[in-house]
Amino acid sequence: MLIAFMSDIHGNLPSLEAAVTDAESHGAEQIIVAGDITGYGPFPNDVCSFLKKKCISAIMGNYDQKVIEVMKQGMDATDGMKKKKQEILIWTLKHISEQNRRYLSGLPQHLDMKTTGGEKILVVHGSPVSMDDTIYPSITKRGLKEKIGDAHPEILVCGHTHIPFVKYIGGILMVNCGSTGYPVDGDTRPSYALVQTKSNAAPSGRIIRFDYDIGRTIRAIEKTSLPKNLRKDFSTGVKRRFLQ
């Protein structure tokens, strides 16, 4: 079975469309999104609608959770946030329909799956600790064991850091999808992961980088009240400090 795992789309519809097309061209039989559907990009509502239309399973990311908190609690949920980040969050919420707000609110925080071969897959956003926690390529066997706790997956899938990698750690296939909409490692090409499972063989995975119409995303940002410096983020693949 070939599964495509995507994460951190962040409101970038052109990138998501290209990722799904690319995954399907590789023969992916299923697509799963590991959170952060919204935020930063200019198409938060369209991304939600696209995922629903394509019947793509998804979980909630930390940004999606923050959108829901503001929806329920108002501006109090933005206390302590930097002004630019606050502006982006409020803009994002305003541009998500009531129907898609309900969609976000109904997303699970993790997925427990089994492949046709019986391998257990755990899909989280940050880590099994929380959706805000991080898993980087440098994580050790001991560090991963502490994050997993009582969970015993053969495959652990996450996102959140926007840094993609696939490697075996302590017998677990560790997959970080990177970002399917908002890369930050200096490569403007977004990423997703392909995981292959076969009977009588260990699961394997690889990171796929793909091109998309960045210009369409940047032009859309220019037509909004989103901070214009976001254009640099998408055009360079580097997250700017003005957001920190």
Residue pairs with C-beta under 8 A, 6 or more apart in sequence:
1 29
1 30
1 115
1 116
1 117
1 196
1 197
1 198
2 26
2 27
2 28
2 29
2 30
2 194
2 195
2 196
3 28
3 29
3 30
3 31
3 32
3 115
3 121
3 194
3 195
3 197
4 19
4 20
4 23
4 26
4 28
4 30
4 31
4 32
4 192
4 193
4 194
4 195
5 31
5 32
5 33
5 34
5 123
5 157
5 175
5 177
5 192
5 193
5 194
5 195
6 16
6 19
6 23
6 31
6 32
6 33
6 34
6 177
6 180
6 192
6 193
7 33
7 34
7 35
7 36
7 61
7 125
7 158
7 159
7 160
7 176
7 177
7 178
7 179
7 180
7 192
8 34
8 35
8 36
8 61
8 159
8 160
8 162
8 177
8 178
8 179
8 180
8 181
8 182
9 15
9 16
9 33
9 36
9 37
9 38
9 41
9 47
9 179
9 180
9 181
9 182
10 36
10 37
10 38
10 39
10 40
10 41
10 63
10 179
10 181
10 182
11 37
11 38
11 39
11 40
11 41
11 42
11 43
11 44
11 47
11 92
11 181
12 40
12 41
12 43
12 47
12 180
12 181
12 182
12 190
12 217
12 234
13 41
13 43
13 46
13 47
13 50
13 217
14 43
14 212
14 213
14 214
14 216
14 217
15 180
15 181
15 190
15 212
15 217
16 47
16 50
16 51
16 180
16 181
17 50
17 212
18 190
18 210
18 211
18 212
18 213
19 180
19 190
19 192
19 210
19 212
20 31
20 54
20 56
22 192
22 208
22 210
23 31
23 192
23 194
23 208
26 194
26 208
28 194
30 57
31 54
31 56
31 57
32 56
32 57
32 58
32 111
32 113
32 123
32 157
33 51
33 56
33 57
33 58
33 59
33 180
34 58
34 59
34 61
34 123
34 124
34 125
34 157
34 158
34 159
34 177
35 58
35 59
35 60
35 61
35 62
35 63
35 64
35 107
35 125
35 131
35 159
35 160
36 61
36 62
36 63
36 64
36 125
36 159
36 160
37 44
37 47
37 48
37 51
37 58
37 61
37 63
37 64
37 104
38 44
38 47
38 48
38 63
38 64
38 67
38 92
38 96
38 104
39 63
39 64
39 66
39 67
39 88
39 89
39 92
40 88
40 92
40 182
40 226
40 230
40 233
41 47
41 181
41 182
41 217
41 221
41 234
42 217
42 220
42 221
42 223
42 224
42 226
43 217
43 220
44 92
44 95
44 96
44 100
45 95
45 96
45 97
45 100
47 181
48 96
48 97
48 100
48 103
48 104
49 100
51 58
52 100
52 103
57 111
58 107
59 107
59 108
59 109
59 110
59 111
59 123
59 124
59 125
60 68
60 104
60 107
60 108
60 109
60 125
60 131
61 125
61 131
61 159
61 160
62 125
62 126
62 131
62 132
62 160
64 104
64 107
65 131
66 77
66 89
67 89
67 92
67 93
67 96
67 101
67 104
68 101
68 104
68 105
69 77
70 77
70 78
70 89
70 90
70 93
71 93
71 101
71 105
75 90
78 86
78 89
78 90
81 89
82 243
82 244
84 227
84 242
84 243
85 243
87 225
87 226
87 227
88 226
88 227
88 230
88 243
91 224
91 225
91 226
93 101
96 104
109 124
109 125
109 131
110 122
110 123
110 124
110 125
110 128
111 121
111 122
111 123
112 120
112 121
112 122
112 123
113 120
113 121
113 122
113 123
114 120
114 121
115 121
115 155
115 197
115 203
116 197
116 199
117 197
117 198
117 199
117 203
119 154
119 155
119 197
119 203
120 152
120 153
120 154
120 155
121 153
121 154
121 155
121 156
121 157
121 195
122 128
122 151
122 153
122 155
122 156
122 157
123 157
123 158
124 131
124 156
124 157
124 158
125 131
125 158
125 159
125 160
126 132
126 133
126 134
126 135
126 158
126 159
126 160
127 133
127 134
127 135
127 147
127 158
127 160
128 147
128 148
128 149
128 151
128 156
129 147
129 149
131 160
132 160
133 147
133 160
134 160
134 161
135 144
135 147
135 158
135 160
135 161
135 174
135 176
136 161
136 163
136 176
137 163
137 165
137 167
137 176
139 147
139 169
139 174
140 169
141 169
141 170
144 156
144 169
144 170
144 172
144 174
145 170
148 156
148 172
153 172
154 171
154 172
154 173
154 203
155 172
155 173
155 175
155 195
155 197
155 203
155 205
156 172
156 173
156 174
156 175
157 175
157 176
157 177
157 193
157 195
158 175
158 176
158 177
159 176
159 177
159 178
159 179
161 176
161 178
162 178
162 179
162 182
162 183
162 184
162 185
162 239
163 176
163 178
163 184
163 185
164 176
164 177
164 178
164 179
164 185
164 191
164 193
164 207
165 174
165 175
165 176
165 178
165 207
166 173
166 174
166 175
166 176
166 193
166 205
166 206
166 207
167 173
167 174
168 174
173 195
173 202
173 203
173 204
173 205
175 193
175 195
175 205
176 193
177 191
177 192
177 193
177 207
178 185
178 190
178 191
178 192
178 193
178 207
179 190
179 191
180 190
180 191
180 192
181 190
182 190
182 233
182 234
182 239
183 189
183 190
183 191
183 237
184 233
184 237
184 238
184 239
185 237
186 236
186 237
186 238
187 209
187 237
188 214
188 234
188 235
188 236
188 237
189 209
189 210
189 211
189 212
189 237
190 209
190 210
190 212
191 207
191 208
191 209
191 210
192 207
192 208
192 210
193 205
193 206
193 207
193 208
194 205
194 206
194 208
195 203
195 204
195 205
196 203
196 204
196 205
197 203
214 234
214 235
217 234
218 231
218 234
218 235
221 228
221 230
221 231
221 234
222 228
222 231
227 242
227 243
229 240
229 242
232 238
232 240
233 239
233 240
233 243
